């Protein structure tokens, strides 16, 4: 063992030992000042030889750690022993150029009379990269199992080879994951020849902008081409490209709907060509109107054309459009081409129709001014145009909803996954004889949270994808019993008294989709249990089912916490959590609403905070 007197007379002895050590090291005195630093440490932090002499050790730590470090360092010398610095903490070092790196610091005391400590430092940058990749892969795998989304990772340094692809690729394309991995030609060879140029141009855009997306056809194993939406993003670590993350979604059905809309539009255009046109001439001077027989048929009028005048004809135009239409006709006399072309709504025999009016004003003065026009009924075209607009809006809404869905799933899966990974990391540093029950309990809680969230997603997918399920006679008592059994582990389960009253014997013959009915009951019962009012002596949920005017009416009333008007406005929104005590996915009532809509029903909620919540569901009765 070396003593302080020997070190002060022969500092080169200790420095020589430090230079042969495999890690960056420094010697620090009780004041926290660096008295020796080896070349590896100087190189790691970017300092010249002896530049760190007598500098405080905390100058190598990020500002957030400095104050905490000074206090702990003084306490360390009171009982010096070999150990890691900042156990269970993430420590970051700061280089001379200001860049930050994750580090691990080990402390080794070397003197007793005049204490000194050797601080050995490891750069954890590469280890952190590996941990990030592991967390990302775990997260993507969980999402892929719940949704029809193919996640994959590409290594640009390895000829853009796929190094990971989610297992559900086999279910969607028929190809095993191993077919894609480390085979940079397999994927591209199966892209439709007409789409390869687009895919290649998007790959160039990816490296220019950092992200890119495109739609293309991919030949699946059973021989057909299916449409996919592909989104890629470059992931950087330390300012350098680390990997490319991507996901694919099968959009074949969306593309088929778009092509059907194009086909319908062409059919409408052909119908317009062969359609019969009505015609009229309006003499402004004496207000005489000449109307063709075809116009009477187009307008659906039964009156004799000789009895019609301009007032009768123009009064067919919907009132709020009438003045503007007449103004345009009169002002056409002052336009260079004297023409008018406008679509107008009309009311004929109480029915609303649409016409296209194309006309031209002839004559210089009002005395000889004549307006001649053709009229075509375009009601079907207008309806089709509105359907196209509605379809586009629906597609946009679905895309936005999908984006939000993927984002929120990614976000809400992150918490329990990160918690599990963090607890597993802590277990690495625990002694063998330490009681692990607390860790196991916490990991179990995170896993249950993850399981609950994935069940909510699964219920949502069942609701939106299950269109043609065979109807069965609904046993409401059995459904209620099953739901209560499934929810028996919820907190406050034993405090809620549930009653069911069926008012009509015909209800026992009611048929519908039992899966959707059970999903509705399960979510509503879950909320009733979670949000009971613990301050009330008795907590009740009264359920009544009856038939009225061709509708099955399900009413649920509880005396729980209730909701404010602000919560009621958003309660059916996806991922909405109305209270701070909510620990659910935020999908419960959203799923209920979607299930009710799928059953062609309606749902209504009324609530007073602190008093009650009343839910009424109306579904067409199928006897």
C-alpha positions as CSV (number, residue, x, y, z in Angstrom):
1,X,0.0,0.0,0.0
2,X,1.2,3.5,-0.9
3,X,1.1,6.3,1.6
4,X,0.5,10.1,1.0
5,X,4.2,10.9,1.6
6,X,5.3,8.5,-1.1
7,X,2.8,9.9,-3.5
8,X,3.9,13.5,-3.0
9,X,7.5,12.5,-3.6
10,X,6.9,10.2,-6.5
11,X,3.7,11.2,-8.3
12,X,5.0,9.7,-11.5
13,X,4.6,6.2,-9.9
14,X,0.9,6.6,-9.6
15,X,0.6,8.3,-13.0
16,X,2.5,5.4,-14.6
17,X,0.0,2.9,-13.1
18,X,-3.0,5.0,-14.3
19,X,-1.6,5.2,-17.9
20,X,-1.7,1.4,-18.2
21,X,-5.3,1.1,-16.9
22,X,-7.9,0.3,-19.7
23,X,-10.4,3.0,-18.6
24,X,-10.2,6.8,-18.4
25,X,-9.1,7.6,-14.8
26,X,-8.3,10.5,-12.5
27,X,-7.1,11.0,-8.9
28,X,-9.2,13.4,-6.8
29,X,-8.4,14.8,-3.3
30,X,-10.8,15.5,-0.5
31,X,-11.5,19.0,-1.9
32,X,-12.8,17.4,-5.0
33,X,-9.9,18.7,-7.2
34,X,-8.2,16.6,-9.8
35,X,-4.5,16.1,-9.1
36,X,-3.8,13.5,-11.8
37,X,-5.6,12.5,-15.0
38,X,-4.5,9.8,-17.5
39,X,-4.4,10.3,-21.3
40,X,-7.6,8.3,-21.9
41,X,-9.6,10.7,-19.7
42,X,-8.1,13.8,-21.4
43,X,-9.0,12.3,-24.8
44,X,-12.5,11.4,-23.7
45,X,-13.4,14.9,-22.5
46,X,-11.2,16.7,-25.1
47,X,-8.6,18.3,-22.8
48,X,-4.9,18.7,-23.3
49,X,-2.3,17.0,-21.0
50,X,-2.3,18.5,-17.5
51,X,-5.1,21.0,-18.4
52,X,-7.4,19.4,-15.8
53,X,-4.8,19.6,-13.0
54,X,-6.3,21.2,-9.8
55,X,-9.6,21.7,-11.6
56,X,-12.7,20.6,-9.6
57,X,-14.0,17.1,-10.6
58,X,-17.5,18.5,-11.1
59,X,-16.4,20.5,-14.1
60,X,-16.7,17.2,-16.0
61,X,-20.4,16.7,-14.9
62,X,-23.5,18.2,-16.3
63,X,-24.9,21.2,-14.4
64,X,-27.8,19.2,-13.1
65,X,-25.4,16.8,-11.2
66,X,-22.9,19.3,-9.8
67,X,-24.6,20.5,-6.6
68,X,-25.7,17.0,-5.7
69,X,-22.2,15.7,-6.4
70,X,-20.4,18.1,-4.1
71,X,-22.5,17.1,-1.1
72,X,-22.2,13.4,-1.8
73,X,-18.5,13.6,-2.4
74,X,-17.8,15.1,1.1
75,X,-19.9,12.3,2.7
76,X,-18.0,9.7,0.7
77,X,-14.6,10.6,2.4
78,X,-16.2,10.1,5.8
79,X,-16.6,6.4,4.9
80,X,-14.5,5.7,1.8
81,X,-15.0,2.4,0.0
82,X,-15.0,1.1,-3.6
83,X,-18.4,1.6,-5.2
84,X,-20.2,3.2,-8.1
85,X,-21.0,6.9,-8.0
86,X,-24.6,7.9,-8.1
87,X,-26.0,4.3,-7.9
88,X,-29.3,3.9,-9.8
89,X,-28.9,7.4,-11.3
90,X,-28.3,8.4,-14.9
91,X,-25.1,10.5,-14.8
92,X,-24.0,12.7,-17.8
93,X,-20.5,14.1,-18.4
94,X,-19.9,17.3,-20.4
95,X,-16.9,17.6,-22.7
96,X,-14.7,20.7,-23.3
97,X,-16.7,21.4,-26.5
98,X,-20.0,21.4,-24.6
99,X,-21.3,18.0,-25.9
100,X,-22.9,15.7,-23.4
101,X,-22.3,11.9,-23.0
102,X,-23.8,9.3,-20.6
103,X,-21.1,8.0,-18.2
104,X,-20.6,5.5,-15.4
105,X,-18.2,6.5,-12.5
106,X,-16.5,4.0,-10.1
107,X,-14.7,5.2,-7.0
108,X,-11.7,3.5,-5.5
109,X,-10.1,4.9,-2.2
110,X,-6.2,4.5,-2.2
111,X,-5.0,6.2,1.0
112,X,-6.0,6.2,4.7
113,X,-3.9,8.9,6.3
114,X,-4.5,11.5,3.6
115,X,-7.5,10.1,1.6
116,X,-7.5,10.2,-2.1
117,X,-9.8,8.5,-4.6
118,X,-9.3,7.1,-8.1
119,X,-12.4,7.8,-10.3
120,X,-12.7,5.4,-13.2
121,X,-15.0,6.5,-16.0
122,X,-16.8,4.5,-18.7
123,X,-18.5,6.1,-21.8
124,X,-22.0,4.6,-22.0
125,X,-23.0,6.1,-25.3
126,X,-23.0,2.8,-27.2
127,X,-24.8,1.0,-24.4
128,X,-27.6,3.7,-24.4
129,X,-28.0,3.2,-28.2
130,X,-28.5,-0.5,-27.6
131,X,-31.1,0.1,-24.8
132,X,-33.0,2.6,-27.1
133,X,-33.1,0.0,-29.9
134,X,-34.4,-2.7,-27.4
135,X,-37.1,-0.4,-26.1
136,X,-38.2,0.6,-29.6
137,X,-38.3,-3.0,-30.8
138,X,-40.4,-4.0,-27.7
139,X,-42.8,-1.1,-28.2
140,X,-43.2,-1.8,-31.9
141,X,-43.8,-5.5,-31.3
142,X,-46.6,-4.7,-28.8
143,X,-48.3,-2.3,-31.3
144,X,-48.0,-4.7,-34.2
145,X,-49.7,-7.5,-32.2
146,X,-52.7,-5.2,-31.7
147,X,-53.1,-3.5,-35.1
148,X,-52.7,-4.5,-38.7
149,X,-49.5,-2.4,-39.0
150,X,-46.2,-3.9,-40.2
151,X,-43.3,-2.2,-38.4
152,X,-39.7,-2.6,-39.6
153,X,-36.2,-1.3,-39.2
154,X,-33.7,-0.7,-42.0
155,X,-29.9,-0.4,-41.5
156,X,-28.7,2.1,-44.2
157,X,-25.0,1.1,-43.5
158,X,-25.8,-2.5,-44.7
159,X,-27.2,-1.8,-48.2
160,X,-30.5,-0.7,-46.8
161,X,-31.2,-4.2,-45.4
162,X,-34.1,-5.0,-43.2
163,X,-32.8,-6.0,-39.8
164,X,-36.2,-6.3,-38.1
165,X,-39.8,-6.7,-39.3
166,X,-42.8,-7.4,-37.0
167,X,-44.2,-11.0,-37.0
168,X,-47.6,-10.0,-38.3
169,X,-46.1,-9.5,-41.8
170,X,-46.8,-13.2,-42.4
171,X,-50.5,-12.8,-41.6
172,X,-50.8,-9.7,-43.9
173,X,-48.5,-10.7,-46.9
174,X,-48.1,-14.5,-46.4
175,X,-44.3,-14.1,-46.3
176,X,-42.3,-15.2,-43.2
177,X,-40.3,-12.4,-41.5
178,X,-37.1,-14.2,-42.3
179,X,-37.8,-13.7,-46.0
180,X,-37.3,-9.9,-45.6
181,X,-34.5,-9.8,-43.0
182,X,-31.0,-9.3,-44.5
183,X,-32.3,-9.7,-48.1
184,X,-32.3,-6.2,-49.6
185,X,-33.8,-7.3,-53.0
186,X,-36.8,-9.5,-51.7
187,X,-39.0,-6.5,-50.9
188,X,-38.2,-4.4,-54.0
189,X,-38.7,-7.3,-56.4
190,X,-42.3,-7.7,-55.2
191,X,-43.3,-4.1,-55.8
192,X,-45.6,-3.6,-58.9
193,X,-43.4,-2.6,-61.9
194,X,-45.4,0.6,-62.4
195,X,-44.8,1.7,-58.8
196,X,-41.1,1.1,-58.5
197,X,-40.1,4.5,-59.9
198,X,-42.3,6.2,-57.3
199,X,-40.8,4.1,-54.5
200,X,-37.3,4.9,-55.6
201,X,-38.0,8.7,-55.8
202,X,-39.4,8.6,-52.3
203,X,-36.3,6.8,-51.0
204,X,-34.2,9.7,-52.3
205,X,-36.6,12.1,-50.6
206,X,-36.1,10.2,-47.4
207,X,-32.4,11.0,-47.3
208,X,-33.1,14.6,-48.2
209,X,-35.9,15.5,-45.8
210,X,-35.5,12.8,-43.1
211,X,-39.0,11.3,-43.7
212,X,-41.1,10.1,-46.6
213,X,-44.3,8.2,-47.4
214,X,-45.8,6.7,-50.5
215,X,-48.5,4.3,-51.7
216,X,-47.7,1.3,-53.8
217,X,-48.8,-2.2,-54.8
218,X,-47.0,-5.3,-53.3
219,X,-47.4,-8.8,-54.6
220,X,-48.4,-11.0,-51.7
221,X,-47.7,-14.7,-51.4
222,X,-51.1,-15.9,-52.7
223,X,-50.4,-14.0,-56.0
224,X,-52.5,-10.8,-55.9
225,X,-51.2,-7.3,-55.6
226,X,-52.4,-5.3,-52.6
227,X,-52.0,-1.6,-51.9
228,X,-49.9,-0.4,-49.0
229,X,-49.2,2.9,-47.4
230,X,-45.5,3.0,-46.4
231,X,-44.1,5.6,-44.0
232,X,-40.3,5.9,-43.2
233,X,-38.3,8.1,-40.9
234,X,-34.6,8.5,-40.3
235,X,-33.6,8.0,-36.7
236,X,-30.4,9.8,-35.6
237,X,-28.3,9.3,-32.5
238,X,-25.5,11.7,-31.7
239,X,-26.2,13.6,-34.9
240,X,-25.5,10.6,-37.1
241,X,-28.0,8.3,-38.9
242,X,-28.5,5.2,-36.8
243,X,-31.3,3.4,-38.5
244,X,-34.5,3.9,-40.5
245,X,-37.9,3.2,-38.8
246,X,-40.9,2.4,-40.9
247,X,-44.4,1.1,-40.8
248,X,-46.8,-0.2,-43.5
249,X,-50.6,-0.4,-43.6
250,X,-52.7,-2.4,-46.0
251,X,-55.0,0.2,-47.8
252,X,-56.4,-2.0,-50.5
253,X,-60.0,-1.5,-49.4
254,X,-59.5,2.3,-49.3
255,X,-58.1,2.2,-52.9
256,X,-61.0,0.1,-54.1
257,X,-63.4,2.7,-52.7
258,X,-61.5,5.5,-54.4
259,X,-61.6,3.6,-57.8
260,X,-65.3,3.0,-57.3
261,X,-65.8,6.8,-56.8
262,X,-63.9,7.5,-60.0
263,X,-66.1,5.0,-61.9
264,X,-69.3,6.5,-60.5
265,X,-68.1,10.0,-61.5
266,X,-67.5,8.8,-65.1
267,X,-71.0,7.2,-65.2
268,X,-72.4,10.6,-64.1
269,X,-70.5,12.4,-66.9
270,X,-71.9,9.9,-69.5
271,X,-75.4,10.4,-68.1
272,X,-75.1,14.1,-68.6
273,X,-74.2,13.7,-72.2
274,X,-77.2,11.6,-73.1
275,X,-79.6,13.5,-70.7
276,X,-82.5,15.4,-72.3
277,X,-82.3,19.2,-71.8
278,X,-85.2,21.6,-71.3
279,X,-85.2,25.0,-72.9
280,X,-86.9,28.4,-72.3
281,X,-86.9,31.9,-73.7
282,X,-87.7,34.9,-71.6
283,X,-88.7,38.2,-73.2
284,X,-88.0,40.8,-70.6
285,X,-90.1,43.6,-72.2
286,X,-93.5,41.9,-71.8
287,X,-92.4,39.2,-69.4
288,X,-93.4,36.4,-71.8
289,X,-91.9,33.0,-71.2
290,X,-91.6,30.3,-73.9
291,X,-91.1,26.9,-72.3
292,X,-90.3,23.6,-74.2
293,X,-92.1,20.4,-73.5
294,X,-88.8,18.8,-72.3
295,X,-88.5,21.6,-69.7
296,X,-91.9,20.7,-68.2
297,X,-90.8,17.1,-68.0
298,X,-87.4,18.0,-66.5
299,X,-89.0,20.2,-63.9
300,X,-91.8,17.7,-63.2
301,X,-94.5,20.3,-63.8
302,X,-98.0,19.3,-64.9
303,X,-99.3,22.7,-65.8
304,X,-99.8,23.7,-69.4
305,X,-96.7,25.6,-70.6
306,X,-98.9,28.4,-72.0
307,X,-100.0,29.3,-68.5
308,X,-96.5,29.6,-67.2
309,X,-94.8,33.0,-67.0
310,X,-91.4,34.1,-65.7
311,X,-92.8,34.7,-62.2
312,X,-94.0,31.2,-61.9
313,X,-90.8,29.7,-63.2
314,X,-88.4,31.8,-61.2
315,X,-90.4,31.2,-58.0
316,X,-89.5,27.6,-58.3
317,X,-85.9,28.6,-57.3
318,X,-85.3,28.2,-53.6
319,X,-86.0,31.5,-51.9
320,X,-82.5,32.3,-50.6
321,X,-81.0,31.7,-54.1
322,X,-83.8,33.4,-56.1
323,X,-82.7,37.1,-55.9
324,X,-79.0,36.2,-56.7
325,X,-80.1,34.1,-59.7
326,X,-82.3,36.9,-61.2
327,X,-79.6,39.4,-60.5
328,X,-77.0,37.3,-62.4
329,X,-79.4,36.9,-65.4
330,X,-80.1,40.6,-65.6
331,X,-76.4,41.6,-65.2
332,X,-75.4,39.1,-67.9
333,X,-76.4,41.8,-70.4
334,X,-73.3,43.8,-69.3
335,X,-70.8,40.9,-69.4
336,X,-68.5,40.6,-72.4
337,X,-69.9,37.2,-73.4
338,X,-73.5,37.8,-72.0
339,X,-73.6,34.3,-70.5
340,X,-74.8,32.7,-67.3
341,X,-73.9,29.2,-66.0
342,X,-75.1,28.3,-62.5
343,X,-76.4,25.4,-60.4
344,X,-79.7,26.2,-58.6
345,X,-81.8,24.4,-56.0
346,X,-85.6,24.4,-56.8
347,X,-88.7,23.3,-55.0
348,X,-91.2,21.3,-57.1
349,X,-94.3,19.8,-55.5
350,X,-92.6,20.1,-52.1
351,X,-89.4,18.2,-53.3
352,X,-86.0,19.8,-53.4
353,X,-84.2,19.3,-56.7
354,X,-81.1,20.8,-58.5
355,X,-80.9,22.2,-62.0
356,X,-78.1,23.5,-64.1
357,X,-79.0,26.7,-66.0
358,X,-76.9,27.8,-68.9
359,X,-78.1,30.9,-70.8
360,X,-77.2,34.0,-72.8
361,X,-78.7,37.5,-72.9
362,X,-79.4,38.8,-76.4
363,X,-80.3,42.4,-77.4
364,X,-78.8,45.8,-76.7
365,X,-81.6,47.6,-74.8
366,X,-84.3,46.5,-72.4
367,X,-86.9,46.8,-75.1
368,X,-85.5,44.0,-77.3
369,X,-83.6,42.1,-74.6
370,X,-84.2,38.3,-74.6
371,X,-82.7,35.7,-72.3
372,X,-82.4,32.2,-73.8
373,X,-81.4,29.2,-71.6
374,X,-81.1,25.4,-71.3
375,X,-82.0,23.6,-68.1
376,X,-80.9,20.2,-67.0
377,X,-81.9,18.4,-63.8
378,X,-78.7,17.5,-61.9
379,X,-80.1,16.2,-58.7
380,X,-78.4,12.9,-58.9
381,X,-75.1,14.5,-59.9
382,X,-75.3,16.9,-56.9
383,X,-76.1,14.0,-54.6
384,X,-73.1,12.0,-56.0
385,X,-70.9,15.1,-55.7
386,X,-71.9,15.4,-52.1
387,X,-71.3,11.7,-51.5
388,X,-67.8,12.2,-53.0
389,X,-67.2,15.1,-50.7
390,X,-68.5,13.2,-47.7
391,X,-66.4,10.2,-48.7
392,X,-63.3,12.3,-48.9
393,X,-64.1,13.9,-45.6
394,X,-64.7,10.5,-44.1
395,X,-61.4,9.2,-45.5
396,X,-59.6,12.3,-44.2
397,X,-61.2,11.8,-40.8
398,X,-60.3,8.1,-40.7
399,X,-56.7,8.9,-41.6
400,X,-56.5,11.6,-38.9
401,X,-58.2,9.1,-36.5
402,X,-55.7,6.5,-37.5
403,X,-52.7,8.9,-37.0
404,X,-54.1,9.8,-33.5
405,X,-54.8,6.2,-32.8
406,X,-51.2,5.1,-33.6
407,X,-49.7,8.1,-31.8
408,X,-51.8,7.6,-28.6
409,X,-51.2,3.8,-28.6
410,X,-47.4,4.5,-28.9
411,X,-47.6,7.1,-26.1
412,X,-49.8,5.0,-23.7
413,X,-47.8,1.8,-24.2
414,X,-44.5,3.7,-23.5
415,X,-45.3,4.2,-19.8
416,X,-45.8,0.6,-18.7
417,X,-43.1,-0.7,-21.0
418,X,-40.6,1.9,-19.7
419,X,-41.6,1.0,-16.1
420,X,-41.0,-2.7,-16.7
421,X,-37.6,-2.0,-18.4
422,X,-36.6,0.4,-15.6
423,X,-37.5,-2.2,-12.9
424,X,-35.6,-5.0,-14.8
425,X,-32.6,-2.7,-15.0
426,X,-32.7,-2.1,-11.2
427,X,-32.8,-5.8,-10.6
428,X,-29.5,-6.2,-12.3
429,X,-27.8,-4.3,-9.5
430,X,-29.6,-5.9,-6.5
431,X,-27.9,-8.5,-4.3
432,X,-29.0,-12.1,-4.6
433,X,-30.5,-12.2,-1.1
434,X,-32.7,-9.1,-1.5
435,X,-36.5,-9.5,-1.3
436,X,-37.8,-9.1,-4.9
437,X,-41.5,-9.1,-4.0
438,X,-41.8,-5.3,-4.4
439,X,-40.2,-5.4,-7.8
440,X,-42.5,-8.3,-8.9
441,X,-45.5,-6.4,-7.7
442,X,-44.6,-3.3,-9.6
443,X,-43.8,-5.2,-12.7
444,X,-47.2,-7.0,-12.4
445,X,-49.0,-3.6,-12.0
446,X,-47.4,-2.3,-15.2
447,X,-48.2,-5.5,-17.0
448,X,-51.8,-5.4,-15.9
449,X,-52.0,-1.8,-17.1
450,X,-50.6,-2.9,-20.4
451,X,-53.0,-5.8,-20.6
452,X,-56.0,-3.6,-19.8
453,X,-54.9,-1.1,-22.6
454,X,-54.5,-3.9,-25.2
455,X,-57.9,-5.4,-24.2
456,X,-59.5,-1.9,-24.9
457,X,-57.7,-1.8,-28.3
458,X,-58.9,-5.3,-29.0
459,X,-62.5,-4.4,-28.2
460,X,-62.2,-1.3,-30.4
461,X,-61.0,-3.5,-33.3
462,X,-63.8,-6.0,-32.7
463,X,-66.4,-3.2,-32.9
464,X,-65.1,-1.5,-36.1
465,X,-64.2,-4.7,-38.0
466,X,-66.9,-7.1,-37.2
467,X,-69.7,-6.2,-39.6
468,X,-71.5,-9.5,-40.4
469,X,-71.7,-11.4,-37.2
470,X,-74.6,-13.8,-37.0
471,X,-77.5,-12.5,-34.8
472,X,-78.4,-14.6,-31.7
473,X,-81.1,-14.4,-29.0
474,X,-79.6,-12.0,-26.4
475,X,-79.6,-13.3,-22.8
476,X,-79.2,-10.1,-20.9
477,X,-79.0,-11.8,-17.4
478,X,-76.2,-14.0,-18.6
479,X,-74.3,-11.1,-20.2
480,X,-74.6,-9.1,-17.0
481,X,-73.4,-12.1,-15.0
482,X,-70.3,-12.6,-17.3
483,X,-69.4,-8.9,-17.2
484,X,-69.6,-8.7,-13.4
485,X,-67.4,-11.9,-13.2
486,X,-64.8,-10.3,-15.5
487,X,-64.8,-7.1,-13.4
488,X,-64.6,-8.7,-10.0
489,X,-61.0,-7.6,-9.4
490,X,-61.7,-3.9,-9.8
491,X,-61.4,-1.7,-6.7
492,X,-64.9,-1.0,-5.1
493,X,-66.4,-4.0,-6.9
494,X,-68.0,-5.3,-3.7
495,X,-69.5,-1.8,-2.9
496,X,-71.7,-1.5,-6.0
497,X,-75.2,-3.1,-5.9
498,X,-76.4,-3.9,-9.4
499,X,-80.1,-4.6,-10.4
500,X,-81.6,-5.6,-13.7
501,X,-85.3,-5.3,-14.6
502,X,-86.7,-6.6,-17.9
503,X,-90.2,-5.0,-18.4
504,X,-91.4,-6.9,-21.5
505,X,-91.4,-10.7,-22.2
506,X,-90.7,-10.0,-25.9
507,X,-87.3,-8.9,-24.9
508,X,-86.4,-12.5,-24.1
509,X,-86.7,-13.2,-27.9
510,X,-84.6,-10.2,-28.9
511,X,-81.9,-11.0,-31.4
512,X,-78.7,-9.1,-32.2
513,X,-74.9,-9.3,-32.1
514,X,-74.1,-10.6,-28.6
515,X,-70.5,-9.6,-28.8
516,X,-71.2,-5.9,-29.2
517,X,-74.0,-6.0,-26.6
518,X,-71.5,-7.5,-24.1
519,X,-68.8,-4.9,-25.0
520,X,-71.3,-2.1,-24.3
521,X,-72.3,-3.6,-20.9
522,X,-68.8,-4.4,-19.9
523,X,-67.5,-0.8,-20.4
524,X,-70.5,0.8,-18.8
525,X,-70.4,-1.5,-15.7
526,X,-66.6,-0.9,-15.5
527,X,-67.2,2.9,-15.3
528,X,-70.0,2.5,-12.7
529,X,-67.6,0.5,-10.5
530,X,-64.6,2.8,-10.9
531,X,-66.5,6.0,-10.3
532,X,-68.7,5.2,-7.3
533,X,-69.0,7.9,-4.6
534,X,-67.2,6.4,-1.6
535,X,-68.8,9.0,0.7
536,X,-72.3,7.6,0.1
537,X,-73.7,4.9,2.4
538,X,-75.0,2.9,-0.6
539,X,-73.8,2.7,-4.2
540,X,-76.3,1.5,-6.8
541,X,-76.6,0.8,-10.5
542,X,-80.1,0.2,-11.7
543,X,-80.5,-1.3,-15.2
544,X,-83.9,-1.5,-17.0
545,X,-84.6,-2.9,-20.4
546,X,-87.9,-2.5,-22.3
547,X,-89.3,-2.1,-25.8
548,X,-91.1,1.0,-27.0
549,X,-92.1,2.1,-30.5
550,X,-90.0,-0.4,-32.3
551,X,-86.8,0.3,-30.2
552,X,-85.0,-1.7,-27.5
553,X,-84.3,0.8,-24.7
554,X,-81.6,0.1,-22.2
555,X,-81.4,2.5,-19.3
556,X,-78.6,2.6,-16.7
557,X,-78.7,4.9,-13.7
558,X,-76.1,5.1,-10.9
559,X,-75.6,7.4,-7.9
560,X,-71.8,7.7,-8.3
561,X,-69.6,10.8,-8.7
562,X,-71.4,12.1,-11.8
563,X,-69.9,14.4,-14.5
564,X,-69.7,18.1,-15.2
565,X,-71.0,19.6,-18.4
566,X,-67.4,20.1,-19.6
567,X,-66.7,16.3,-19.3
568,X,-70.0,15.4,-21.0
569,X,-69.1,17.4,-24.1
570,X,-66.0,15.2,-24.7
571,X,-67.0,11.9,-23.1
572,X,-67.3,10.0,-26.4
573,X,-64.0,11.3,-27.8
574,X,-61.2,8.8,-28.4
575,X,-58.6,8.6,-25.5
576,X,-60.5,11.2,-23.5
577,X,-60.0,10.9,-19.7
578,X,-62.4,13.1,-17.8
579,X,-60.9,13.0,-14.3
580,X,-57.5,12.9,-12.7
581,X,-58.4,9.7,-10.9
582,X,-58.9,7.9,-14.2
583,X,-56.4,5.2,-14.9
584,X,-58.1,3.7,-17.9
585,X,-57.3,3.9,-21.6
586,X,-59.7,6.7,-22.4
587,X,-61.4,4.3,-25.0
588,X,-64.3,3.0,-22.9
589,X,-67.2,5.3,-23.9
590,X,-65.7,5.8,-27.3
591,X,-66.0,2.1,-27.9
592,X,-69.5,2.1,-26.5
593,X,-70.6,4.8,-28.9
594,X,-69.0,3.0,-31.9
595,X,-70.7,-0.3,-30.9
596,X,-74.1,1.5,-30.5
597,X,-73.7,3.1,-33.9
598,X,-72.8,-0.2,-35.5
599,X,-76.1,-1.5,-34.1
600,X,-77.8,1.5,-35.8
601,X,-78.7,2.9,-32.4
602,X,-78.2,6.1,-30.4
603,X,-76.8,6.8,-26.9
604,X,-77.7,9.7,-24.6
605,X,-76.0,10.7,-21.3
606,X,-77.3,13.0,-18.6
607,X,-75.4,13.6,-15.4
608,X,-75.2,15.9,-12.4
609,X,-71.9,16.0,-10.5
610,X,-72.1,14.4,-7.1
611,X,-75.6,13.1,-7.7
612,X,-76.2,10.6,-10.6
613,X,-75.4,9.6,-14.2
614,X,-78.2,8.4,-16.5
615,X,-77.4,6.6,-19.8
616,X,-80.1,5.7,-22.3
617,X,-79.4,3.5,-25.3
618,X,-82.0,3.0,-28.2
619,X,-81.5,0.2,-30.7
620,X,-84.0,-0.9,-33.4
621,X,-86.0,-3.9,-32.0
622,X,-85.7,-7.0,-34.1
623,X,-88.6,-9.3,-33.2
